[in-house]
Amino acid sequence: MQRAVSAIFFVLLLGMLGSSLLYVVDQRQYAIVFALGQVKEVVSEPGLKFKLPPPFQNVQFYEKRIMTIDTPDSDRFITSEKKNIVVDSFVKWRISDPKLYYVSVQGRESDAVYRIQQSLKDALNNEIGKRTVNEMVSGVRDRVMQDIATKVNNDAAKIGVTIVDVRLKRVEFSDEIKDSVFRRMESERKRVANELRSTGFADSEKIRADADRQREVILAEAYRDAQRVKGEGDARAAALYAQAFGQNPEFYNFYRSLEAYRNSFRNKGDVMVVDPNSDFFRYLKSAGGAAAPKGR
């Protein structure tokens, strides 16, 4: 029985000794090995590691993964126009130099977060103070975030931290200036709308005037072409008539007389008083020019 107890005690002693000599580094962590309170080495590779038992050596673990600083409260900043805006932001960061991290903030995450937040506020103050409200809301917002991330990263490097990303989640006007800003924006939009309407009306008048001018030009050219064609047709007809009647002038005179008779006695009530011996009745007489026999 005594041997069994001794064996159990020996196994427990070996277990305790083994646990003090061995430690496991997770792939998501850094391990800092301390020797008599001083940093001996930084272990970043995962696996089973050996060390001396306390108090000669001890180990502390720190996160290797990306961490987030996302405070629920918004901060107020003043733009170059002396306008207050409300900004919500978050920061992605990670430990890049575990030894410097431990020396700077004694390995306390809360102290590192505080340092990063202070640096972020200073960077936001500097950058927003150089910008207008319009630039912060729309124009150069991406550039502002890049400049802020660069400054915060430079400050964070002093405590062994790397800034992965800085983002502005929300940039809004403060409550006391929202109404005045919205009224100004509304009046500006109305001014732009009126300018567009005026420009559109002027353009429409210009287009309408140009269309009327083109219409008049087209009608004038069409009338000119029609008159030219008509004149050419009349000239051609006159030439044909002249050529035809020139072959027999007597027939032409007879044809013209018939036209004159037809036009003079178009209606039954037409009356004409003419000397019977006038040339008008020439072709009502015999073909030789004598008076026609009675009864005809």
C-alpha positions as CSV (number, residue, x, y, z in Angstrom):
1,M,0.0,0.0,0.0
2,Q,2.8,2.3,0.9
3,R,4.5,1.6,-2.5
4,A,1.3,2.4,-4.3
5,V,0.9,5.7,-2.5
6,S,4.6,6.5,-3.3
7,A,4.1,5.6,-6.9
8,I,1.0,7.9,-7.2
9,F,2.9,10.7,-5.4
10,F,5.9,10.2,-7.8
11,V,3.6,10.3,-10.9
12,L,1.9,13.5,-9.6
13,L,5.3,15.0,-8.9
14,L,6.4,14.2,-12.5
15,G,3.2,15.6,-13.9
16,M,3.7,18.8,-12.0
17,L,7.3,19.0,-13.0
18,G,6.4,18.3,-16.6
19,S,3.7,20.9,-16.7
20,S,6.2,23.4,-15.4
21,L,8.7,22.5,-18.1
22,L,6.3,22.3,-21.1
23,Y,4.0,24.9,-22.6
24,V,1.9,25.0,-25.8
25,V,1.9,27.9,-28.2
26,D,-1.4,28.3,-30.1
27,Q,-1.2,29.4,-33.7
28,R,-3.4,32.4,-32.8
29,Q,-1.0,33.6,-30.1
30,Y,2.4,34.9,-29.3
31,A,4.3,33.6,-26.3
32,I,6.8,35.7,-24.3
33,V,9.2,33.7,-22.1
34,F,10.4,35.6,-19.1
35,A,13.6,34.7,-17.2
36,L,13.7,36.2,-13.6
37,G,11.3,38.9,-14.7
38,Q,13.2,39.8,-17.9
39,V,12.0,39.1,-21.5
40,K,14.1,36.1,-22.6
41,E,12.5,35.3,-26.0
42,V,9.4,35.8,-28.1
43,V,7.9,32.6,-29.6
44,S,5.6,33.1,-32.6
45,E,5.7,29.5,-34.0
46,P,3.0,27.2,-32.7
47,G,3.8,23.9,-31.0
48,L,5.0,22.3,-27.8
49,K,7.8,24.2,-26.2
50,F,10.2,23.7,-23.2
51,K,11.2,26.1,-20.5
52,L,12.7,26.1,-17.0
53,P,10.3,25.7,-14.1
54,P,9.2,28.8,-12.1
55,P,10.5,31.0,-10.7
56,F,13.3,30.7,-13.2
57,Q,11.1,31.1,-16.2
58,N,7.4,31.8,-16.9
59,V,5.3,32.4,-20.0
60,Q,2.6,35.0,-21.0
61,F,0.5,34.7,-24.1
62,Y,-0.8,37.6,-26.4
63,E,-3.2,37.7,-29.3
64,K,-1.8,37.3,-32.8
65,R,-5.2,37.8,-34.4
66,I,-6.7,41.2,-35.7
67,M,-8.6,43.0,-33.0
68,T,-11.3,45.7,-33.3
69,I,-11.8,49.0,-31.5
70,D,-15.4,50.0,-32.0
71,T,-16.7,52.4,-29.4
72,P,-20.5,52.9,-29.2
73,D,-20.2,56.6,-28.5
74,S,-19.8,59.2,-31.3
75,D,-17.3,62.0,-31.2
76,R,-17.7,65.6,-32.3
77,F,-15.2,67.4,-34.4
78,I,-15.0,70.9,-35.9
79,T,-14.4,71.4,-39.6
80,S,-12.5,74.3,-41.2
81,E,-15.9,76.1,-41.5
82,K,-16.3,75.9,-37.7
83,K,-19.1,73.5,-38.1
84,N,-19.7,70.6,-35.7
85,I,-20.0,67.1,-37.2
86,V,-20.5,63.8,-35.5
87,V,-18.2,60.9,-36.4
88,D,-18.4,57.2,-35.7
89,S,-15.3,55.2,-36.4
90,F,-13.6,51.8,-35.8
91,V,-10.1,50.6,-36.0
92,K,-8.7,47.2,-36.9
93,W,-5.3,46.5,-35.2
94,R,-2.9,43.7,-34.3
95,I,0.3,43.1,-32.3
96,S,3.3,43.2,-34.5
97,D,6.1,43.4,-32.0
98,P,5.2,41.5,-28.8
99,K,8.4,42.5,-26.9
100,L,7.8,46.2,-27.6
101,Y,4.1,45.8,-26.9
102,Y,5.0,44.4,-23.5
103,V,7.6,47.0,-22.7
104,S,5.3,49.9,-23.7
105,V,2.0,48.9,-22.2
106,Q,3.0,46.0,-19.9
107,G,1.0,43.7,-22.2
108,R,-2.3,45.3,-21.1
109,E,-4.8,45.4,-23.9
110,S,-6.8,48.2,-22.3
111,D,-3.7,50.4,-22.2
112,A,-3.0,49.7,-25.9
113,V,-6.6,50.5,-26.8
114,Y,-6.5,53.8,-24.9
115,R,-3.3,54.8,-26.7
116,I,-4.7,54.0,-30.1
117,Q,-8.0,55.8,-29.4
118,Q,-6.1,58.9,-28.3
119,S,-4.0,58.8,-31.5
120,L,-7.1,58.3,-33.5
121,K,-8.8,61.4,-32.0
122,D,-5.8,63.5,-32.6
123,A,-5.6,62.4,-36.2
124,L,-9.3,63.1,-36.7
125,N,-9.0,66.5,-35.2
126,N,-6.1,67.4,-37.5
127,E,-7.7,66.1,-40.7
128,I,-11.2,67.2,-40.1
129,G,-10.0,70.7,-39.0
130,K,-8.5,71.1,-42.5
131,R,-11.6,70.0,-44.4
132,T,-15.1,71.4,-45.1
133,V,-18.3,69.7,-44.3
134,N,-18.9,68.8,-47.9
135,E,-15.5,67.2,-48.2
136,M,-16.0,65.1,-45.1
137,V,-19.5,64.0,-46.2
138,S,-18.6,63.1,-49.8
139,G,-15.7,64.6,-51.7
140,V,-12.4,63.3,-50.1
141,R,-13.6,60.9,-47.5
142,D,-11.5,58.0,-48.7
143,R,-8.4,60.2,-48.7
144,V,-9.1,61.4,-45.2
145,M,-9.3,57.8,-43.9
146,Q,-6.0,57.0,-45.6
147,D,-4.3,60.0,-44.0
148,I,-5.8,59.1,-40.6
149,A,-4.7,55.5,-40.9
150,T,-1.2,56.5,-41.8
151,K,-0.8,58.8,-38.8
152,V,-2.4,56.4,-36.3
153,N,-0.2,53.6,-37.6
154,N,2.9,55.7,-37.1
155,D,1.9,56.3,-33.5
156,A,0.9,52.7,-32.9
157,A,4.2,51.4,-34.1
158,K,5.8,52.9,-31.0
159,I,4.0,50.4,-28.9
160,G,4.5,47.4,-31.1
161,V,1.1,47.6,-32.8
162,T,0.1,47.7,-36.5
163,I,-3.1,49.4,-37.7
164,V,-4.7,47.3,-40.3
165,D,-7.6,49.6,-41.2
166,V,-9.4,52.8,-40.0
167,R,-13.0,53.4,-41.2
168,L,-15.5,56.2,-40.7
169,K,-18.8,54.5,-40.2
170,R,-20.9,57.6,-40.0
171,V,-20.3,61.3,-40.6
172,E,-23.3,63.5,-39.8
173,F,-24.1,67.1,-38.9
174,S,-24.7,67.8,-35.3
175,D,-28.4,68.3,-34.3
176,E,-28.0,72.1,-33.9
177,I,-26.9,72.7,-37.5
178,K,-28.9,70.0,-39.3
179,D,-31.8,72.3,-40.0
180,S,-29.8,75.2,-41.3
181,V,-27.7,72.9,-43.4
182,F,-30.7,71.2,-44.9
183,R,-32.4,74.6,-45.6
184,R,-29.2,75.8,-47.4
185,M,-29.1,72.6,-49.4
186,E,-32.7,72.9,-50.3
187,S,-32.3,76.5,-51.5
188,E,-29.2,75.5,-53.5
189,R,-31.1,72.6,-55.2
190,K,-33.9,75.0,-56.0
191,R,-31.4,77.5,-57.5
192,V,-29.9,74.8,-59.6
193,A,-33.3,73.6,-60.7
194,N,-34.3,77.1,-61.8
195,E,-31.1,77.5,-63.7
196,L,-31.7,74.2,-65.5
197,R,-35.3,75.2,-66.3
198,S,-34.1,78.6,-67.7
199,T,-31.4,76.9,-69.7
200,G,-33.9,74.4,-71.0
201,F,-36.4,77.1,-72.0
202,A,-33.7,79.0,-73.8
203,D,-32.6,75.9,-75.6
204,S,-36.1,75.0,-76.6
205,E,-36.7,78.6,-78.0
206,K,-33.5,78.3,-79.9
207,I,-34.5,74.9,-81.4
208,R,-37.9,76.2,-82.2
209,A,-36.6,79.2,-84.0
210,D,-34.1,77.1,-85.9
211,A,-36.9,74.7,-86.9
212,D,-39.1,77.6,-88.1
213,R,-36.2,79.1,-90.1
214,Q,-35.5,75.7,-91.7
215,R,-39.2,75.4,-92.5
216,E,-39.3,78.8,-94.2
217,V,-36.1,77.9,-96.2
218,I,-37.6,74.6,-97.3
219,L,-40.9,76.2,-98.4
220,A,-39.1,78.9,-100.2
221,E,-36.8,76.5,-102.0
222,A,-39.8,74.3,-102.8
223,Y,-41.8,77.3,-104.2
224,R,-38.7,78.3,-106.3
225,D,-38.3,74.9,-107.7
226,A,-42.0,74.6,-108.4
227,Q,-42.0,77.9,-110.2
228,R,-39.0,76.9,-112.2
229,V,-40.6,73.6,-113.2
230,K,-43.8,75.4,-114.0
231,G,-42.0,78.0,-116.1
232,E,-40.1,75.3,-117.9
233,G,-43.4,73.4,-118.6
234,D,-45.1,76.6,-119.9
235,A,-42.2,77.4,-122.1
236,R,-42.1,73.8,-123.4
237,A,-45.9,73.9,-124.0
238,A,-45.6,77.3,-125.8
239,A,-42.8,76.0,-127.9
240,L,-44.9,72.9,-128.8
241,Y,-47.9,75.1,-129.6
242,A,-45.8,77.5,-131.7
243,Q,-44.2,74.6,-133.6
244,A,-47.6,72.9,-134.2
245,F,-49.5,76.1,-135.2
246,G,-46.5,77.3,-137.3
247,Q,-47.0,74.4,-139.6
248,N,-50.5,75.7,-140.6
249,P,-51.1,79.4,-139.6
250,E,-54.6,79.4,-141.1
251,F,-55.7,76.5,-139.0
252,Y,-54.2,78.3,-136.0
253,N,-56.3,81.4,-136.7
254,F,-59.4,79.2,-137.1
255,Y,-58.6,77.4,-133.8
256,R,-58.2,80.7,-132.0
257,S,-61.5,82.0,-133.5
258,L,-63.3,78.9,-132.2
259,E,-61.9,79.5,-128.8
260,A,-63.1,83.1,-129.0
261,Y,-66.6,82.0,-130.1
262,R,-66.7,79.5,-127.3
263,N,-65.7,82.0,-124.6
264,S,-68.0,84.7,-126.0
265,F,-71.1,82.5,-126.0
266,R,-70.4,80.4,-123.0
267,N,-73.8,81.2,-121.4
268,K,-77.2,81.2,-123.2
269,G,-77.9,84.7,-122.0
270,D,-74.7,86.2,-123.4
271,V,-75.4,89.1,-126.0
272,M,-72.8,90.7,-128.2
273,V,-73.2,93.6,-130.6
274,V,-70.6,93.5,-133.3
275,D,-70.4,94.6,-136.9
276,P,-71.3,91.6,-139.1
277,N,-68.4,92.5,-141.4
278,S,-65.8,92.4,-138.7
279,D,-63.1,89.8,-138.7
280,F,-64.7,88.2,-135.6
281,F,-67.3,86.6,-137.9
282,R,-64.8,85.8,-140.6
283,Y,-64.9,82.1,-140.1
284,L,-68.7,82.0,-139.9
285,K,-68.8,83.0,-143.5
286,S,-67.8,80.8,-146.5
287,A,-64.4,79.4,-146.8
288,G,-63.5,82.0,-149.4
289,G,-64.3,84.9,-147.1
290,A,-67.7,85.8,-148.6
291,A,-70.9,86.0,-146.6
292,A,-72.5,82.7,-145.8
293,P,-75.7,81.9,-147.8
294,K,-79.0,82.5,-146.1
295,G,-80.5,79.7,-144.4
296,R,-77.2,78.5,-142.9
